[in-house]
Amino acid sequence: MTHSTTEVLVGGGVLAAALAFGFYAVQATGLSLGGDTYPLTASFRSLEGITVGSDVRLAGVKVGTVTGIELNPETYRADTSIAIQKGIEIPDDSAIVISSEGLLGGNFVEISPGGSPFYYAEGDEILDTQGAVSLVSLLLKYVAGDGSE
């Protein structure tokens, strides 16, 4: 069984392209192969547009990802776990908000830092949360008007 040089070169090219795509996918999604993050939790009224893997940003810079979402059957809120890069300290009076990239963009989790000299430790819960605002409901309120004119 012999292989032509062309077959070997094409096979090598396909393998190199697959490896390059895999490397790009890991870089683009922010996946981490190591344990260089620490967990925080938050409970939201609405997580519209947020899924596991969504960005967590601070001042517009990605500092973590959403790692888990589950419905709390007692409070009917979305309990969310996030992983923050080690070395990024979040003041313990910070707020966490669901933000949008624009009318057609996706949603992400935004941390609004406070001014406290104390920081969240691994596993702490961020209590000051603001859920997603539905763009459709805002448009319907605007179109319907409030009748006060």
ABEGO torsion letter per residue (X at the ends): XBBBAAAAAAAAAAAAAAAAAAAAAAAAAGBBABBABBBBBBBBABABGBBBGBBBBBGGBBABBBABBBBBAAAGBBBBBBBBBBGBBBBAABBBBBBBAEAABBBBBBBBBBABABBBBBGBBBABBBBBBBAAAAAAAAAAEAGAX
